[in-house]
Amino acid sequence: MSKELPEPIKSVTCRYRGTAFLVEIKRVETIGVLVERHLLAQYKWFIYVYLFEKHPFFEAFNKLNTLSECYDESLPQLGMHGGITLFSRNTDNGSPSIKLGCDYCHYDDDAFNIEHSSSVLADARDIYIYYNLDCK
């Protein structure tokens, strides 16, 4: 058995902090497409929103128990590509938050399998604007 580590998975994360929320964009690079004897990188994109206690949407999502409950049309969904595909509660540093996420890895998402996706960045901007509410 080899004692060497496998090739690391490369990822880039950008975070944009708002009042009582944070938007995170993550791009993961994988190797996996063989074209003319060359392995080409594949890029997987994700957007996460962290809602903190003072955010107006926190309580609505904090009442939920499962991901499937996130599909309730009365809950905010704007900008989540393909809908919310990740839901979790976090208590990092003793401060509760709700993590909501979407991915660009669906069946018809080949157009997003690129290193620089202006569409994903535009979605993240729209999500930031939507969640950037007056949080007191």
ABEGO torsion letter per residue (X at the ends): XBABBBBBBBBBBBBBBBBGBBBBBBBBBBBABBBGGBBBBBBBBBBBBBBBAABAAAAAAAABABAAAAABAABBABGBBGEBABBBBBABGGBBBBBBBBBAABAAAAAABBABBAAAAAAAAAAAAAABBBBX
